[in-house]
Amino acid sequence: MAPSLDFSEWFPKEARKGTPVVVTMENPNYSVVEIDGPDAAFRQVDKDRGKNAKQFTWVLLLRAHRAVGCLAWVATFLWAMLGTVKKRLIFQQGVAMESDKAGKGRLLFRIIRGFLALSLAILLFEVVAHLNGWHFRTPNLHIPQTSEIESWFHLVYISWLAFRADYIAPAIQALSSFCVVLFLIQSLDRLVLCLGCFWIKYRKIKPTVEGDPFNPEDVEASGYEYPKVLVQIPMCNEREVYEQSISAVCQIDWPKDRFLIQVLDDSDDESIECLIRAEVAKWSQKGINIVYRHRLVRTGYKAGNLKSAMNCDYVKDYEFVAIFDADFQPNPDFLKQTVPHFKDNPELGLVQARWAFVNKDENLLTRLQNINLCFHFEVEQQVNGVFLNFFGFNGTAGVWRIKALEESGGWLERTTVEDMDIAVRAHLNGWKFIFLNDVKVLCEVPESYEAYRKQQHRWHSGPMQLFRLSLPAIVTSKLSVWRKGNLILLFFLLRKLILPFYSFTLFCIILPLTMFVPEAELPVWVICYVPVFMSFLNILPSPKSFPFIVPYLLFENTMSVTKFNAMVSGLFQLGSSYEWIVTKKAGRSSESDLIAAAERESKTITHPQLHRGASESELVELNRLKEHQVVQPPVKKINKLYRKELCLAFLLLTASIRSLLSAQGVHFYFLLFQGVSFLLVGLDLIGEQMS
């Protein structure tokens, strides 16, 4: 029992002096834990305990102080956010809100802006109704007689409720049910992929090569002959990464007379062109078979560059071609780990390696990209490679059989996803693919949201454009029915079209609308449980990223705007679907990679044979340009504003305010955090701002 706190014997009633509250608080037997709830202080107490009102008052004051501190923190955060918005608006001169072409995405922006204006009007309407106590939960409303209506505003509100329940709610409910079905189908597909990945891990299934063809003690493989391999490095204005990429490729462990390196440069900057020429000359002086090719007109982008290189006369002497983008740094044993898989496997057309990222921990944006790409390689590519012998070529870090490329029609310039295009055509011609999850090639992910956004637009508009072009060939091909179904329903429709459609429609449009039309309510499991479970599965291949599961879920919904816009532009062949903007690189390498490269560099310098030479003027030009490049400080760009993301941010935040009026629970928190996520992305506060 709590001790009696009656101090009437200590102090007379007529002369109450001293500080009884302080004495009471110093009593070690008194504890705030005795208060069971916020109303405990106001319960009826015994007469001998009626002197404790001041103690409870102090407790309530303490709690009030904590609440005021919390409100002060929230106010400070909002004030800082408003200051950031003001700063973005003031310093926006000369930058432009978006670098989109005229007409690009204007229709979508107008629709979102209309939704925002309508939501604000309805919110104001609902607030007035809420303050007047007009709550109507039943969809079937009957407008009372005019004499019973307090005002014309009340009549308008009741008419709106009736119209909302009879006409708006059924349409929203039908669309939401359709999107929920698509959501469940896509979630089931992802679950099946994860189960397939678990099975591969459990049974330890992976492509293997019989014997060790490069071990002289292995008698069975001692007769292995090194095939001739062509290595291509396509690039365009890659000032930051050209040197480390060329250096890594030139140090591949393969007989020098059995492979040739093509540096395919589409740069339109003369200074970068001179730097790359000098770098090629330097490695040529060290005995590396390397050639430099430059196109004056960048026709067909990367596909046109590769097509032009494959038309060289000397290509017919080579059996395989390895492709590396400008920011990729293969290990010296890359060809020894990939090329032997082609031996005694004439149906094999492609061997794809996995990507590894040197800057995955650079900022929040790179961490979130790492989660997505780890799932893509660990689950999607590996499962499709093991069970179907088919997956989308990633455009780099892969080795092709040149015969497979030629029989499939070669590189075509009809889409911006030339890698997926050649993979689909090779699959239709019966060629098989192998994915090597254990072979990793270092590369970069975009560190700025601007670069990442443009990359994602190309990656999601190109597949829809390719789907329109390839559908007749898929239907008339000699593939089995279930392979055609996999290619059309799963590869294209489900993973390239349905995913961005339902993600944008369900979470960015329908969910905020249900706050203003409560008759069409989304269940909690659609908003919370299933997305969290799917995010948990997505993050399994990168377990160190578990602390970022909530930002990952919010950011994926935020990116649905860009992906949906890209999907629509590719499906209907709008102008933006043909854009190709080179992803900006930072040229980062980890410390261990730099040390290893330095060690390989020191070994290469002592190479005794010098088959080709470089003029002294080229080396002098290289040193001069490098010094000039180091002196120039990096130019930072002012943060951009993205209108679509900002409009959706205000729409979601408006819906979150409306959810407070109806006590929607988890809907409020989801809308609030999702709206803040859109606001941060719209203000370009995620990632770096690169020159």
C-alpha positions, 0 to 999 in steps of 0.5 A: 500500500502507498503510505498516507500523505496526510500532512495535517498534523505537521501544518495548521490549517490556518497558517500553511507555510513552507513548501509541502510539495517539495517535501512530498516529492523528496519522499522516496516512497512516492512514485509517478507510476501510481497514476494509471492514466491521464484521468487518474488524477481526477478520480474520487479519492478518500478524505484522508488523501485529499491533500494530493491535488498539488502533487498531481498538478505538478505531474500534469505540469511536467507532462505539459512541459514535455508536450510543449517541448515536442510541439516546439521541436515540430514547429522548429522542423516546420520552420526550417522546412519552410525556410528551405522552400523559400530558399529554393524558390528565391535561388531558382533563377536561371536554373528552371524548375525542370529541364523537360522539353516543352509539352513533356508531362504537361498533361500529367502535371495538369491532372495532378494540379487539378486534383490538388486544387479540388482536394483543397476545396473539398478539405475546406468544405469538410473542415467547415462541416466538421466544425459545425458537427455535420457528420454523416456516416451512412451512404444512403442519405435522405435530404431533410425538408428545407425547413429543417436545414440550418442554412443553404451551406448545410443543404449543399453539404448534404447534397455533396454527400449524396452525390459522393456516395451514389456516383463518385464512391463506386467509380473509385471503389472499382478502380481501387479493386482493380489496382488491388488485384494487380497489386496482389498478382505482382506481389505473388510474382515477387514471392515466387521469385524469392522462393526460387532464390531460396531454393537456389541457395538451399540446393547450391545451384550455380553454373559450373565449368568442368575442370580448371582450364587454366590449371596446368596440372588438370590433365582433362583441361590442359588442352584448352585454347584461349579464344579470341575476345573483343572487348568494347568500352562505349563512352560519351563525355565520360571525363570522370571515369574513362581513365579507371575503366580503360586501366581496369580493362587493359589489365585483364589477365588474357593472352595479349595476342588473343584479345583486342580492346576497342574504346568507342568514344562518342564525346562531343567535347574536344578536351575529353576526346584528347584525354581519351586519345592520350590514355589509349596511347599510353596503354598502347605504349605498354604493349596492349592491343587497344584502338580508339574509335570516334564518331563525329555524329552520335547516331543511334546513341549506344546501339549505333556506337556498338553497331559501328564497331562491329562492322570493322573488318577485323571483328570477323577474327574474334569469337566473343565480345565483352562489353563494359560501360565507362564506369565499370572496372572488371577484375583481371580474371573476368574473362577466365571466369566467364569465357570457359562457360561457352566451351562445349555449350554451343547454344549459349549466347550470353554470360552476364556478370553481377554489378557491385557498387563502389559508392553504395554507402555515399548517401541515402539515394545510393543506399536505396538504389543498392537495395533495388539492384541487389534484388534485381541481380540476386533474385530476378536475374539469378532465378530467371537464368537458372530456371528459364535460361533467359533474362534481360541483358544489363548492357554491360559486364557481359560476354556475347558470342558474336555468332549469336549477335549476328544471327539475332540481327545485331545491334538495332537503333530502334529503342533506347534499351538496345541491351534488352532488345538484343536479349529478346531477339536472341531468346526468340532465336533459341539462344540461352543465357547464363547469369554468374552471381559470384562474378562481380564487376565494380561500377557506380550508381547515380549520386544525384536525384537528377541523374537517377531520375533520367536513368529511370525514365530511360529504363522504363520508357524503353521496355514499353517501346520495345514491347510494341515493336517486339509483340508481333515477333514474339507471337509468331516465334517458334517458342513454346506457349509457356515461354511466350506467356512468360515473355509477354505476361511476366517480363513485359506486362507485369514487371514493366507496365503493371508495376508502375501503373498500380503503384502510382494509381493506388498509392498516389491517387486513389489513397488520397481520394479515399480520404475525401470519399470515405465510402471507398475505403482501402483496407489497412492490409493494402496500405501497410501489411502487404507493402511492408512484407514485400519491402522486407522481401526486397531487402533480403539480398542486402541485409545490411540495409534493413534500417532503411526499409521504411525510407525504401518503401516511401521512396519507391512510391515516390519514384512511381511518378517518374516510372509511370510517366516514362511507361506512358511515354514509351507505350504511346511513343511520345517524344520523351521515349527517344531521349538518351541522356548519359548518366552522370558519374562521380568517378569514385573508387574505394580505397582498396580498389585504388591500392590494388590498381596501384599495385597492378600499375607498378607491375605493368610498368615493368612489362618488357615488351613495347609493341606500339609507341606513342608520340612525345607530344601526345604524352605531354598533351595528356599531362597538360590536360590532367593538370588543367583538370585537377586545377578546376574545382567541381561546379555545384548546381543549385537544387532543382524543383520537380513540379510533379513531386511537389504537387503530389506532396501537397495532395498527400499532405492535404489528404493526411489533414483530412484523415485527421477529421475522420480518425483514419488511423494508419492512413494518416501516418502513411499519407503524412510520411509519404507526403513528406517523402514527395516533398523532400524529393520535389525539393531535390533534398535527396542525393548530391547535386552534380555539375 
